Amino acid sequence: MDTAVTRQVTRTFYEAIERRDWSAVVALLDPGVVYEMPQSRERISGRDRYLQFNQEYPGDWHLRIRRVVADGPYAAAWVDGSVGDEHQDASAWLEVSPDGLIVRVTEYWPEPYEPPAGREHLTERYGPE
């Protein structure tokens, strides 16, 4: 698998999801795609169920790719997700088949938290408060 193809498939995938262009999303997914969210220990198997999951996800959510790194059939993406004024960064790991279809997506949606006390002398806060 060509790294440039994997990178482009990943970008096109998230751009299509953001546009709610479901036919474009389906065209990029292997029929047996597996989607996992390790924090909640949920797995969705199959293109139709994954598509339905995204179509039914509540709220006016948006996704924006910040960065994609790819190597052969594997890609890692830094995704900025938002619903209203709330933002959450995610990391996504994708695997693309030799025919250019996504066969696996693993997304990590960590909850933000306040840093522990005692390291203020080493760190600085950034971003929205």
ZIBEL-V791491 format. One record per backbone hydrogen bond with DSSP energy under -1.0 kcal/mol. NH is the residue of the N-H (numbers start at 1). CO is the residue of the C=O. E is the energy in kcal/mol with one decimal. If there is no record, write none. Layout:
[[NH | CO | E] [NH | CO | E]]
This chain:
[[6 | 2 | -2.1] [7 | 3 | -2.5] [8 | 4 | -2.2] [9 | 5 | -2.9] [10 | 6 | -2.2] [11 | 7 | -2.2] [12 | 8 | -2.9] [13 | 9 | -2.4] [14 | 10 | -2.1] [15 | 11 | -2.4] [16 | 12 | -2.3] [17 | 13 | -2.2] [18 | 14 | -2.3] [19 | 15 | -1.8] [20 | 17 | -1.0] [21 | 16 | -2.6] [22 | 20 | -1.5] [25 | 21 | -2.0] [26 | 22 | -2.6] [27 | 23 | -1.8] [28 | 25 | -1.4] [29 | 26 | -1.1] [30 | 102 | -2.6] [33 | 30 | -2.1] [34 | 103 | -1.7] [35 | 44 | -2.8] [36 | 105 | -2.6] [37 | 42 | -2.3] [41 | 37 | -1.1] [42 | 37 | -1.6] [44 | 35 | -2.9] [46 | 33 | -3.3] [47 | 31 | -2.0] [50 | 46 | -2.0] [51 | 47 | -2.6] [52 | 48 | -2.4] [53 | 49 | -2.3] [54 | 50 | -1.9] [55 | 51 | -2.5] [56 | 52 | -2.3] [61 | 59 | -1.3] [62 | 82 | -2.4] [64 | 80 | -1.9] [66 | 78 | -3.2] [67 | 78 | -1.3] [69 | 76 | -2.8] [71 | 74 | -2.7] [74 | 71 | -2.0] [75 | 94 | -2.3] [76 | 69 | -3.1] [77 | 92 | -2.7] [78 | 67 | -2.7] [79 | 90 | -2.7] [80 | 64 | -3.2] [81 | 88 | -2.9] [82 | 62 | -2.4] [83 | 86 | -2.1] [86 | 83 | -1.9] [88 | 81 | -2.9] [90 | 79 | -2.8] [91 | 108 | -1.8] [92 | 77 | -2.5] [93 | 106 | -2.7] [94 | 75 | -2.7] [95 | 104 | -2.1] [96 | 73 | -2.8] [97 | 101 | -3.4] [100 | 97 | -2.3] [102 | 28 | -3.3] [103 | 95 | -2.8] [104 | 95 | -1.3] [105 | 34 | -2.6] [106 | 93 | -2.5] [107 | 36 | -2.4] [108 | 91 | -3.1] [122 | 119 | -2.0] [123 | 119 | -1.1]]
